[in-house]
């Protein structure tokens, strides 16, 4: 007998739950792809994307996932042989570094492992030592979904300003956009990349690159930019067909328009930030109790450095995989794997899981996930403290 029959819940850190009304918005005939209403819709979407990322500069849309816009951003600002500094705090920072290297850049990585944020003092020392200005870009991930760490991007900008270094600041906000406070212009970010499948609440397939005038000036001198990745025709198209370098992703556009109506015009971006912060605190409260008498432990110890979008948990092998399997098979909840926390094939890989709490998620959805996790620990005999669900409920009540 299983209690999993019914509507399944995907509690992984992307793709996140797509609202029913966003799915319904996609269920309409294909439109004219050369102009008319679709072009007007895309222009309204660009305006709202700028509101979400907090920029007055350029916004572009690609038919791509996050890896695609990693490459798009790099291709518009780098030439082969250019040096970049990557501040890696998890799998995705290392992934972006690998992409830069494969494009022909010289990559210096400061790797802070799986449990720490950026060491700003070390980053400052490296920038100060670069007296010839060889580093063309500093690359960082705001929230790395593998580790659930949140990096202090304004503080990183302050370091760059203090050193007087002229490198571009490039930030991956794929996991944080629409979830965490992110203010591109106020924080001095030159290039930001994001995607549709997390806090933006749209199926995977759209990627976004935001860039300012300084970044666009770098575009003048690079040799990596290609016809498809070139951001200028998308930011300043002569005709609508150039927005997407070909056929528009019509039904994703319908979905994105509906999702931005929900995020920007109904809830409001700052209210969404506050909702995600409170729900994250409820998760942490539960694990504080469970971990007081058991192996479950939040991957990031300092609450000020934890993401509001995803929580990575260390529980020991094989309990991590066993618990994920139980909650999926017996209760219909899918938790995220511990990606990047141990090498594939290493038995330690089975000691981690992640909970996504981003996008279209509310209190009853999250409390349900926490209840199922406790049921799984009971069923599997995983030791844990009592009262975790009450602690999470008190956080929700405090809202």
C-alpha positions in Angstrom: 0.0 0.0 0.0 1.2 3.5 -0.8 0.0 7.0 0.0 1.6 8.5 -3.1 -1.5 8.3 -5.4 -2.9 11.8 -6.0 -1.2 14.9 -7.3 2.7 14.5 -7.0 4.8 17.3 -5.6 8.1 18.2 -7.2 10.2 19.7 -4.3 13.5 19.9 -6.2 15.3 23.2 -6.8 14.2 23.5 -10.4 12.3 23.0 -12.5 9.9 24.3 -9.9 6.2 23.9 -9.7 4.5 25.6 -12.7 1.2 27.3 -11.7 -1.9 25.9 -13.3 -2.8 29.3 -14.8 0.7 29.4 -16.4 0.1 26.0 -17.9 -3.3 27.1 -19.1 -1.9 30.2 -20.7 0.1 27.9 -23.0 -3.0 26.1 -24.3 -3.9 28.3 -27.2 -3.3 28.3 -31.0 0.1 29.3 -32.3 0.3 33.1 -33.1 1.9 35.1 -35.9 5.7 35.0 -35.2 6.6 38.1 -37.3 4.8 40.8 -35.4 1.5 41.9 -34.1 0.3 40.9 -30.6 3.2 38.6 -29.9 5.7 41.4 -30.5 3.8 43.6 -28.1 3.7 40.8 -25.5 7.5 40.4 -25.7 8.1 44.1 -25.2 5.9 44.0 -22.1 7.9 41.0 -20.8 11.2 42.8 -21.3 9.9 45.7 -19.2 8.8 43.3 -16.4 12.0 41.3 -16.5 13.9 44.5 -15.9 11.6 45.2 -12.9 12.4 41.8 -11.4 16.2 42.1 -11.8 16.1 45.8 -10.9 17.8 47.2 -13.9 17.4 50.2 -16.3 19.8 48.5 -18.8 19.3 45.8 -21.4 17.4 42.6 -21.1 17.5 39.8 -23.7 15.7 36.4 -24.0 17.3 33.3 -25.4 15.7 29.9 -26.3 18.1 28.1 -23.9 18.5 26.8 -20.4 20.9 28.3 -17.8 24.0 26.7 -19.4 23.0 28.4 -22.7 22.9 31.8 -21.2 26.2 31.1 -19.4 27.7 30.8 -22.8 25.8 33.7 -24.3 27.1 36.0 -21.6 30.7 34.9 -22.0 30.6 35.0 -25.8 29.6 38.7 -25.7 32.4 39.9 -23.4 35.5 37.6 -23.9 38.0 36.8 -26.6 40.1 33.7 -26.6 43.0 34.0 -24.2 41.2 36.5 -21.9 41.6 35.8 -18.2 38.6 35.4 -15.9 38.4 35.0 -12.1 35.8 32.5 -11.0 34.7 32.5 -7.3 33.2 29.0 -7.0 31.0 28.0 -4.1 29.5 24.8 -5.5 29.0 22.8 -8.7 27.4 25.6 -10.7 30.3 28.1 -10.2 32.7 25.3 -11.3 30.4 24.6 -14.3 30.5 28.2 -15.5 34.3 28.2 -15.1 34.5 25.0 -17.2 32.4 26.6 -19.9 34.7 29.7 -20.0 37.7 27.4 -20.2 36.2 25.4 -23.1 35.5 28.7 -25.0 39.3 29.5 -24.8 39.5 31.8 -21.8 42.2 31.5 -19.2 40.4 30.6 -16.0 41.6 31.2 -12.4 39.3 29.5 -9.9 39.1 30.3 -6.2 37.2 27.2 -5.0 35.6 27.6 -1.6 34.2 24.0 -1.5 30.7 23.0 -0.7 30.0 24.6 2.7 31.3 28.2 2.4 30.5 31.5 0.7 33.1 33.6 -1.1 36.2 34.6 0.9 36.1 38.3 0.0 39.6 39.0 1.5 41.1 36.4 -0.7 39.3 37.7 -3.8 40.5 41.2 -2.9 44.1 40.0 -2.7 43.9 38.4 -6.1 42.5 41.5 -7.7 45.1 43.7 -6.1 47.8 41.5 -7.4 46.5 41.8 -10.9 48.3 45.1 -11.5 48.3 44.6 -15.3 44.5 44.2 -15.4 44.6 40.8 -17.1 41.4 39.7 -15.4 38.6 40.8 -17.7 35.7 39.4 -15.6 34.9 38.3 -12.1 32.3 35.5 -12.2 30.2 34.4 -9.2 26.9 32.6 -8.5 24.5 34.4 -6.3 22.8 31.2 -5.0 24.5 27.9 -5.9 21.7 25.3 -6.0 24.1 22.5 -5.2 25.2 23.8 -1.9 22.4 26.3 -1.0 24.9 29.0 -0.2 24.0 32.7 -0.9 26.9 34.9 -1.7 27.1 38.6 -0.8 27.2 40.2 -4.2 27.1 43.9 -3.0 30.1 43.1 -0.8 31.9 41.6 -3.8 31.2 44.8 -5.8 32.6 46.8 -2.9 35.8 44.8 -3.0 36.2 45.4 -6.7 35.6 49.1 -6.3 38.1 49.2 -3.4 40.8 47.7 -5.5 40.0 50.0 -8.5 39.9 46.9 -10.7 38.1 47.4 -14.0 36.9 43.8 -14.6 33.3 43.1 -15.4 31.2 41.7 -12.5 29.2 38.7 -14.0 26.6 37.0 -11.7 24.5 33.9 -12.2 21.2 34.6 -10.5 19.4 31.6 -12.0 18.3 30.2 -8.6 17.7 33.6 -7.0 15.7 35.7 -9.5 12.2 36.3 -8.2 13.1 34.6 -4.9 16.0 36.5 -3.2 16.6 40.2 -3.2 18.7 40.9 -6.3 19.3 44.4 -7.5 21.5 44.5 -10.6 22.1 48.2 -10.9 22.3 49.1 -7.2 24.7 46.3 -6.6 26.9 47.2 -9.6 26.5 44.0 -11.5 27.6 44.4 -15.2 26.1 41.1 -16.5 23.5 38.9 -14.9 22.1 35.6 -16.2 18.9 33.8 -15.3 16.4 31.2 -16.5 12.7 30.5 -16.6 12.4 27.3 -14.6 12.9 28.4 -11.0 11.6 31.5 -9.3 10.1 32.7 -12.6 7.7 29.7 -12.6 7.8 28.8 -16.3 8.8 25.5 -17.8 12.5 25.1 -18.7 13.5 26.5 -22.1 14.0 30.3 -21.7 17.2 32.0 -20.6 17.8 35.7 -19.8 20.9 37.9 -20.1 20.9 41.4 -18.6 23.8 43.7 -19.4 24.8 47.3 -18.9 26.7 49.8 -21.1 30.1 48.8 -19.7 29.5 45.2 -20.7 28.2 46.2 -24.1 31.3 48.2 -24.7 33.4 45.0 -24.2 31.3 43.4 -26.9 33.0 45.7 -29.4 36.4 44.0 -29.0 35.6 40.3 -28.6 36.1 37.4 -31.0 33.8 34.8 -29.4 30.4 36.3 -30.2 28.5 34.4 -32.8 25.3 35.0 -34.7 23.1 33.2 -32.3 24.6 34.4 -29.0 25.0 38.0 -30.1 23.0 40.1 -27.6 22.7 43.2 -29.7 20.1 42.1 -32.2 18.0 40.8 -29.3 18.3 44.0 -27.2 17.9 46.4 -30.2 16.1 44.4 -32.9 15.4 45.9 -36.3 12.4 43.6 -36.6 10.6 41.2 -34.2 12.1 38.1 -35.8 15.6 39.2 -34.6 14.5 38.9 -30.9 15.1 35.2 -31.0 17.4 34.8 -34.0 14.6 32.9 -35.7 11.3 31.4 -34.6 10.0 32.7 -31.3 9.3 30.3 -28.4 5.6 31.2 -28.7 4.0 29.2 -26.0 6.8 29.8 -23.5 6.1 33.5 -24.2 2.5 33.0 -23.3 3.6 31.2 -20.1 6.1 33.9 -19.2 3.6 36.7 -19.6 1.2 35.0 -17.2 3.9 34.2 -14.7 5.1 37.8 -14.7 1.6 39.0 -14.2 1.5 36.9 -11.0 5.0 37.9 -9.8 5.2 41.6 -10.7 1.7 42.9 -11.0 -0.2 40.8 -8.4 2.0 39.7 -5.6 4.8 42.2 -6.2 8.5 41.3 -6.3 9.4 42.5 -2.8 6.4 40.5 -1.3 7.7 37.4 -3.1 11.1 38.0 -1.6 9.5 38.2 1.9 7.4 35.0 1.2 10.4 33.0 0.3 12.4 34.2 3.3 9.7 33.2 5.7 9.2 29.7 4.1 12.9 29.1 4.2 13.0 30.0 7.9 10.3 27.4 8.5 12.4 24.7 6.8 15.4 25.7 8.9 13.4 25.6 12.1 12.4 22.1 11.4 15.9 20.9 10.7 17.2 22.6 13.8 14.9 20.3 15.9 15.5 17.2 13.8 19.3 17.6 13.9 19.4 18.2 17.6 19.0 14.5 18.1 20.0 12.9 14.8 22.2 13.0 11.7 20.2 15.6 9.7 22.3 18.8 9.3 21.9 21.9 7.2 24.8 22.2 4.7 25.2 25.9 5.4 25.6 26.6 9.1 25.3 30.4 9.1 21.6 31.3 8.5 22.7 34.7 7.0 24.5 32.8 4.2 21.7 30.3 3.4 19.6 30.6 0.3 15.8 31.3 0.5 15.4 29.2 -2.7 16.8 25.8 -1.8 18.1 24.0 1.3 20.8 21.4 1.0 20.8 18.8 3.8 23.6 16.4 5.0 22.2 13.3 6.6 24.8 10.6 5.9 24.9 7.6 3.5 22.8 5.7 2.7 20.1 7.6 4.6 19.9 10.5 2.1 19.0 8.3 -0.9 16.8 6.0 1.3 14.8 8.9 2.5 14.4 10.4 -1.0 13.2 7.1 -2.3 10.7 6.6 0.6 9.1 10.0 0.3 8.8 9.6 -3.5 7.5 6.0 -3.5 5.3 6.2 -0.4 4.1 9.8 -0.3 4.4 11.3 -3.8 7.1 14.0 -3.0 10.3 14.2 -5.0 13.3 15.7 -3.2 16.4 16.9 -5.0 19.5 14.8 -5.2 22.7 15.9 -3.5 24.3 17.1 -6.8 27.9 18.0 -6.7 28.3 17.1 -3.0 30.3 14.0 -3.7 31.7 12.4 -6.8 29.4 10.0 -8.8 30.0 6.5 -7.6 31.3 7.6 -4.2 29.0 6.0 -1.5 29.0 9.4 0.2 26.8 10.7 -2.6 23.9 8.9 -0.9 24.2 11.1 2.2 22.6 14.3 0.8 19.3 15.7 -0.4 17.9 19.1 -1.3 14.5 20.8 -0.8 13.5 23.4 -3.4 11.2 26.1 -2.0 11.2 28.6 -4.9 8.6 30.1 -7.1 5.0 28.8 -6.9 5.2 27.5 -3.3 3.1 28.4 -0.2 2.9 27.4 3.4 0.7 24.3 3.1 2.9 22.9 0.3 6.1 23.4 2.3 4.6 22.1 5.6 3.3 19.1 3.7 6.9 18.4 2.5 8.3 18.7 6.0 5.6 16.4 7.3 6.4 13.7 4.7 10.1 14.0 5.5 9.4 13.3 9.2 7.2 10.4 8.3 10.0 9.0 6.2 12.5 9.3 9.0 10.1 7.5 11.3 9.5 4.8 8.8 13.2 4.3 8.1 14.3 4.5 11.7 16.4 7.6 11.2 16.9 9.3 14.6 15.6 12.8 14.9 14.4 15.3 17.4 10.7 15.8 18.3 8.6 18.9 17.6 10.1 20.0 14.3 6.7 20.4 12.6 5.4 22.5 15.4 8.6 24.7 15.1 8.0 25.2 11.4 4.3 26.0 12.0 5.3 28.6 14.5 7.4 30.3 11.9 4.5 30.3 9.5 2.2 31.7 12.2 4.6 34.5 12.9 4.1 35.8 9.3 
